[in-house]
Amino acid sequence: MNLTRERTDSYWQYEAAVDLELPVAKPQLPLADEILPYLRRIDQSRWYSNGGPLVQEFEARLAAQTGEGAVATVANATIGLTLALLTHDLAPGSLCMVPAWTFAATGHAIEHAGLVPWIVDVDPESWALEPDAARELLREAPGPISAVMPVSPFGHPIDFAAWSSFRDETGVAVVIDAAAMFDTIQAGSVPAVVSLHATKVLGVGEGGFVVTDDAGFIQELQKRANFGFWGSREATAPSLNGKMSEYTAAVGLAALDTWETTRADFARVAVSYREALAGQGKVILQEGFGGRWVSSTVMVAAADAGAEAVGRELAAHRIGTRRWWGGGLHRHGAFAKFPRGRTQQTEDLANSVLGLPCWRDLPNDKIRQICEFVIAAAG
Ligand SMILES: Cc1ncc(COP(=O)(O)O)c(C=O)c1O
């Protein structure tokens, strides 16, 4: 019996094992030769974690990239979201408003920070929880509310200034789940958390970072990411181990070295999809995708035909698709016990939105072929 094989199979069993010609994702991170100079520096320094020189350099370069904000790298974005909430020292058991249209990690982070996810609906146009809607919803809160966690849908930019105003006016803490937003992320006064998972535009394997223009917040978060230690070995606050290792920072630095090429590759794919889907109204791309922002996922809404029918048709042609956020947060068993408001818009998105193949070297002719099948299935 091959135990490794069995374990791997069951881990990924949520998708049918089809022999795909075009998988939905095919990540390509920095090559070994590109990472090697950084690895040699680790051999020299013999510093492997705990804010070593490569992590410091990676954070400085990320800070420059995001408009001179302050940056803390973290083990992954789920941990980063948890830490950003913990750093606010919110009342245990209070509510954190969260859109239903998100990935499971958002809900897990809220729960692990000792808060109760209050699941609400999103805007049908932007696919996000908008600040004005959140303001209205505050009146319906089913208990004391201390935080909101807006989510960038698949990398679509979020209005940071509007969320800052929301926080200042309401006194409710805001942490932005900007997991897929690396391309346009800029430091603002509300903290945002970006994922550097292998499936993201800037991938390191497992990793992430928290960014804000509030350097004090970042320092407090770094303490919370290191057992609550700061300048001594006394744990001074509820904390965890959320640090990034030097090895991960090495991959991150190599990824930043080639970011322009990586971005150009994703932009080419996005523009190619835009062109192949132009001139019809059945299959809609996200607003601004391939124009003012790029991402590692190509998400389309096929409201008439539905995501399932389009996915089935593409599978018949050995083309992979993924409903990256499944049925929404409220549909996961793990979150069944948590309070929720209306979720109709999320239901509609869950039924119509589908991720198409998206990888850096996906050829334009394959994109055109994929789109022909998609349009035919949606028609
Ligand atoms: C919206 C959202 N939040 C959080 C995460 C978690 O990121 P990570 O895998 O780095 O923990 C993801 C992952 O894709 C995500 O899509």
The ligand as a Gaussian input file, in Angstrom:
#p B3LYP/6-31G(d) Opt

LIG

0 1
 C      -10.051000      35.694000      -0.023000
 C       -8.948000      34.886000       0.573000
 N       -8.599000      35.087000       1.847000
 C       -7.597000      34.398000       2.426000
 C       -6.898000      33.451000       1.739000
 C       -5.842000      32.657000       2.442000
 O       -4.557000      32.855000       1.955000
 P       -3.382000      31.856000       2.393000
 O       -3.526000      30.648000       1.528000
 O       -2.125000      32.609000       2.135000
 O       -3.575000      31.539000       3.835000
 C       -7.215000      33.195000       0.401000
 C       -6.456000      32.178000      -0.354000
 O       -6.532000      32.056000      -1.535000
 C       -8.272000      33.925000      -0.194000
 O       -8.643000      33.711000      -1.459000

